[in-house]
Amino acid sequence: MGFGGGGWGRRPPASSPKYFSMSEAPADLDYALLRRMAKEDEAALAELMRRHQTRLYNLALRLLRDPLEAEDALQEVFFKAYRHAGRFQPVATVAAWLNRITANHCLNRLRGRQPLDSLDEGSASGPADPGPSPMEALEEADLTRRLEILLDRLPENQRRALVLKQFGGLSYAEIGEELGLSPQAVDGLIKRARQTLRKALADHL
């Protein structure tokens, strides 16, 4: 994944090993990368993208429900992160900061259009055990697919609140800020969404 404008072309620049130490804790490394980005270090941006793009893409996809739009949104998110790296205040992790930027950016996109028809991404990660039987693998894939379908069928406000909590890692207060609701209202939305999913899965199983 790359940026179309500026000096990056279609691919991010290769990371420069001299800048990064694998002995650093992940949060410390993220912060070090962000400090480099504040000095217009594009190699640091490439490394931050490598570390976080899969998780942020999945968050964008679950909110936008369109793979191409999610990829476009993610490029814009990293461009914003690059431009505003110097403004980061280390009161939370860089990962949480990126989650917030991604959630806010995707919700702004959603406010500008009608929700799209549901799309099944069909790409949730499977179990860590490398040796499930074919039947177990099929059942796992079926359950994952069913969860994605059920998630798409939730009322839109419930789906967004649950996605922001489960996949974005935002607090109830942060979700409330994004959706224009009180934390108590967000709590209610998430509880109703979880109850709906549990009942539907119980019926399915």
Steps between C-alpha positions, in 0.01 A plus 500: 500500500638840412408861450430638159639849554808654651829314496370147569358389165295181523712329767631626836876533528691210647568537871853582606628247759731748669200688638321209663595272785304179547602502867264793560153432638233530226349816649846658536589407144175652370574821685856505365363457148256782553778731617690415181191570293474843661841565340364391160665157513313298237673174599342535844161541336556183298583306815199636690280399206646150499429462871141629503347493152334156524321579826395847385385370163276247673352777715440719192347209310258416779388861518484576129412152368679566172854364443605769252363780713667351809836496320456860385404603852805328646735684265341826611531398866874438470543824308326681787719320752810606308389863481399521866765276659649797683169569675474160667472528878620180673200464733404178317672254269572580137279202409206656684569833330496331159178319592340834583613662174374202299164488677447874465600502134273207411206644689545830316487305175184322613331828588550610142313210343226245555619168648597253230350154465674251726819340372639180647878545524543128570847552644500475878799322644463136596620314810869487591495117514660388172329162494119523494317231312336595168160491669621724786652745253175508304297561818739777608476670162122466505478657846728788399294562188180486702636754750589742222154465345328550837719802572393657171134439584509690829335843512759745372556683831544169685740367238717811504514511880593131523764525226661803663511317834603152388729581208593862562565468872329833574351572841128565546576870544704508176230312308243744638706791369516343154129412486364804686366288787550475875717214634184353654329495161805334346496238774137427417570468128788260556303286745209471257737416214670226702167356611380490139819327384493246785138408430554473126810284547319277751219450248757430226692246708 
